[in-house]
Amino acid sequence: MRRRPFPPEHGRPAFGPWARGGFGEFPPGPGGPGHRHRHGRRGGPGGRRGKRGDVRAAILALLSEQPRHGYEIIREIGERSGGFWKPSPGSVYPTLQMLADEGLVISKDENGKKLFELTETGRAAAEQQDAVPPWEQIAHDVDPVEVNLRKAGATLAAAVAQVMHAGSESQQARTVDVLNEARRAIYGILGEAEDTTPDEDTE
């Protein structure tokens, strides 16, 4: 009899291929509904999502540290790669099932949620992997300018959150003006044509 895939952990919003609407009610964004991938500089369509083999290696590496829930695995990969690799539940949960079928992973119920941990065979397989975790390999290949852009966006979002939480009505209104002006300036940058021709000798 064919074993059914692991269901998502109970007690959380729908997560994974069992969720309403496919993978739960996530807002549109990179990789989400309505998003059209562009060809990246290094890796073609889809950017740096990582290969399926990378998901397997990442799961083994994370579970070698401690048992984890499926959503924790997804979150850890995203955080440790600096947000540049975010595997979908549709790739993580089937990989966990595959590892279970191979005898490398077992799961147990913990307060209605599935907790995954390595077997002895799985721990041996994790020890044989590359010493550099797959999320570090992906982060290493990212353009430094893109890293700085992502950090700048994150710090800006944190500043806006602070204004929303602690700012006065006047400060919030001024922040809206600043953000609108910044958005217009950024779109203006996108509309500029970069001069890629070499400088010519004017003599």
Backbone torsions as a table, in degrees:
resi	resn	phi	psi	omega
1	MET	NA	134.5	-178.4
2	ARG	-75.1	130.6	-178.7
3	ARG	-75.3	136.0	178.9
4	ARG	-75.2	148.7	178.4
5	PRO	-62.8	158.4	176.6
6	PHE	-62.5	132.4	172.5
7	PRO	-77.4	162.8	177.1
8	PRO	-67.6	157.9	179.2
9	GLU	-63.6	139.8	179.3
10	HIS	-78.7	160.7	176.3
11	GLY	87.2	4.6	178.1
12	ARG	-127.8	163.9	174.1
13	PRO	-57.7	154.9	-177.9
14	ALA	-51.5	130.6	-173.4
15	PHE	-144.2	124.7	176.9
16	GLY	103.4	-176.7	-174.4
17	PRO	-67.0	-9.9	179.0
18	TRP	-89.7	-2.8	-175.1
19	ALA	-75.8	156.2	176.0
20	ARG	-63.7	128.8	179.0
21	GLY	84.2	15.9	176.5
22	GLY	105.4	-75.7	-177.5
23	PHE	-129.2	36.9	177.3
24	GLY	85.7	176.4	-175.0
25	GLU	-93.5	73.4	177.3
26	PHE	-91.0	144.5	177.8
27	PRO	-68.8	154.5	177.8
28	PRO	-60.1	143.2	-179.9
29	GLY	-177.8	-169.5	179.3
30	PRO	-55.9	119.9	-179.8
31	GLY	87.6	-8.7	-177.2
32	GLY	-90.0	-176.7	-178.8
33	PRO	-59.3	137.1	176.5
34	GLY	82.2	-2.1	-178.9
35	HIS	-88.0	136.7	178.6
36	ARG	-111.7	115.0	-177.2
37	HIS	-66.9	144.2	171.0
38	ARG	-105.9	160.2	177.0
39	HIS	-76.6	120.4	179.9
40	GLY	-79.2	174.2	-179.9
41	ARG	-71.7	-28.1	-175.2
42	ARG	-134.4	83.8	173.8
43	GLY	135.9	3.5	172.5
44	GLY	73.1	-156.4	-174.1
45	PRO	-60.7	143.4	174.5
46	GLY	90.8	-3.5	176.0
47	GLY	67.7	-137.1	-173.0
48	ARG	-110.5	54.6	-179.5
49	ARG	-75.3	-17.2	-179.2
50	GLY	89.0	155.4	179.2
51	LYS	-87.7	167.1	-178.8
52	ARG	-61.7	-36.5	177.2
53	GLY	-62.3	-31.9	177.1
54	ASP	-65.2	-37.5	178.5
55	VAL	-62.0	-44.1	178.6
56	ARG	-60.2	-47.6	-179.5
57	ALA	-64.3	-38.7	180.0
58	ALA	-65.6	-41.6	179.3
59	ILE	-62.9	-45.7	179.5
60	LEU	-61.8	-41.3	-179.6
61	ALA	-64.6	-43.3	-178.4
62	LEU	-69.7	-40.8	180.0
63	LEU	-72.1	-19.2	175.7
64	SER	-70.2	-20.5	177.7
65	GLU	-81.0	-43.9	-178.3
66	GLN	-172.7	159.7	174.1
67	PRO	-64.0	146.8	-177.4
68	ARG	-144.5	155.6	170.1
69	HIS	-82.0	162.4	-179.2
70	GLY	-59.2	-44.2	-179.2
71	TYR	-67.2	-27.6	176.5
72	GLU	-68.9	-36.5	177.9
73	ILE	-62.8	-46.2	179.3
74	ILE	-60.5	-45.3	-178.3
75	ARG	-64.9	-43.1	-177.8
76	GLU	-64.3	-41.7	179.4
77	ILE	-61.9	-43.8	179.2
78	GLY	-62.4	-44.5	-178.1
79	GLU	-69.0	-42.3	-175.4
80	ARG	-74.0	-21.5	176.1
81	SER	-91.6	5.0	-178.6
82	GLY	72.1	20.3	179.5
83	GLY	86.7	2.4	-177.5
84	PHE	-87.2	-13.1	177.1
85	TRP	-133.8	114.8	179.9
86	LYS	-129.7	85.7	-179.3
87	PRO	-64.1	145.5	-177.6
88	SER	-80.8	157.6	173.2
89	PRO	-56.8	-29.9	179.7
90	GLY	-68.6	-13.3	174.1
91	SER	-104.8	-29.6	-176.7
92	VAL	-76.5	-49.3	-176.0
93	TYR	-65.7	-43.1	175.0
94	PRO	-62.6	-32.7	177.3
95	THR	-68.3	-38.5	174.9
96	LEU	-61.0	-40.6	177.9
97	GLN	-63.3	-41.8	179.3
98	MET	-63.1	-42.4	178.8
99	LEU	-64.8	-34.9	176.4
100	ALA	-67.0	-40.6	178.5
101	ASP	-63.3	-30.5	179.5
102	GLU	-84.6	-2.2	179.3
103	GLY	79.5	17.3	-178.7
104	LEU	-94.9	-21.2	-176.3
105	VAL	-135.5	142.7	170.6
106	ILE	-125.3	159.9	178.3
107	SER	-130.1	152.8	175.7
108	LYS	-142.3	153.6	-179.6
109	ASP	-78.7	133.8	176.1
110	GLU	-135.2	102.2	-178.0
111	ASN	55.9	42.8	177.9
112	GLY	81.3	6.1	179.8
113	LYS	-120.3	153.6	178.4
114	LYS	-85.9	123.4	175.7
115	LEU	-109.3	124.6	-175.7
116	PHE	-103.2	140.4	176.4
117	GLU	-146.7	159.0	-177.8
118	LEU	-80.6	146.4	167.6
119	THR	-83.3	177.7	176.9
120	GLU	-62.3	-38.9	177.1
121	THR	-64.9	-40.2	178.3
122	GLY	-65.7	-37.3	178.3
123	ARG	-66.4	-37.7	176.7
124	ALA	-65.0	-39.1	178.3
125	ALA	-65.5	-38.0	179.3
126	ALA	-66.0	-36.2	-179.0
127	GLU	-70.3	-22.5	-179.3
128	GLN	-85.6	-3.6	-177.3
129	GLN	-77.4	169.1	175.5
130	ASP	-56.6	138.5	-178.7
131	ALA	-64.8	-25.7	178.7
132	VAL	-89.0	116.7	-179.2
133	PRO	-60.8	151.1	-176.9
134	PRO	-62.1	-30.9	179.7
135	TRP	-69.4	-30.5	176.1
136	GLU	-71.7	-35.0	177.1
137	GLN	-63.2	-40.9	179.6
138	ILE	-68.5	-45.9	-179.6
139	ALA	-62.4	-33.0	-179.1
140	HIS	-66.3	-30.3	-176.5
141	ASP	-84.9	-2.2	-176.4
142	VAL	-80.9	140.6	176.9
143	ASP	-59.9	127.7	179.8
144	PRO	-55.8	-33.3	178.7
145	VAL	-63.8	-39.0	178.6
146	GLU	-67.1	-36.6	176.7
147	VAL	-61.7	-46.7	-179.6
148	ASN	-63.8	-37.9	178.8
149	LEU	-64.1	-42.8	179.3
150	ARG	-64.8	-42.3	179.0
151	LYS	-63.3	-41.6	179.5
152	ALA	-62.8	-41.9	177.8
153	GLY	-63.3	-39.6	-179.6
154	ALA	-67.0	-42.4	179.7
155	THR	-68.0	-34.7	176.1
156	LEU	-64.4	-44.2	178.8
157	ALA	-61.3	-38.1	178.6
158	ALA	-65.8	-39.0	178.4
159	ALA	-64.9	-41.4	178.1
160	VAL	-63.2	-40.1	178.5
161	ALA	-62.2	-37.4	178.1
162	GLN	-64.8	-41.7	178.7
163	VAL	-64.6	-40.9	178.6
164	MET	-62.1	-36.3	-175.3
165	HIS	-81.6	-42.1	-170.3
166	ALA	-121.1	-8.1	-176.3
167	GLY	-77.6	151.8	175.1
168	SER	-74.4	172.4	178.7
169	GLU	-61.0	-40.6	178.6
170	SER	-64.7	-43.0	179.7
171	GLN	-65.2	-38.7	178.4
172	GLN	-65.9	-39.7	179.0
173	ALA	-65.2	-41.3	177.9
174	ARG	-66.0	-35.2	178.1
175	THR	-64.8	-38.4	176.9
176	VAL	-59.6	-43.7	179.0
177	ASP	-62.0	-43.0	179.9
178	VAL	-62.4	-44.0	-178.7
179	LEU	-66.4	-41.3	178.3
180	ASN	-63.0	-39.8	178.7
181	GLU	-68.0	-39.6	177.7
182	ALA	-63.3	-40.2	178.9
183	ARG	-63.0	-43.6	178.8
184	ARG	-63.6	-39.1	179.7
185	ALA	-65.4	-39.5	-179.8
186	ILE	-66.1	-43.3	177.1
187	TYR	-64.8	-31.4	175.6
188	GLY	-64.4	-38.4	176.8
189	ILE	-63.1	-42.7	179.5
190	LEU	-63.4	-29.0	-179.2
191	GLY	-81.6	-8.4	180.0
192	GLU	-77.6	146.5	175.1
193	ALA	-94.6	119.1	-179.8
194	GLU	-73.9	136.8	178.6
195	ASP	-87.9	105.2	-178.0
196	THR	-101.8	3.5	-180.0
197	THR	-81.4	143.1	-179.5
198	PRO	-68.5	150.4	177.7
199	ASP	-64.6	135.0	-179.5
200	GLU	-98.1	150.3	179.8
201	ASP	-72.3	117.0	-177.0
202	THR	-85.6	-1.0	-179.4
203	GLU	-71.1	NA	NA
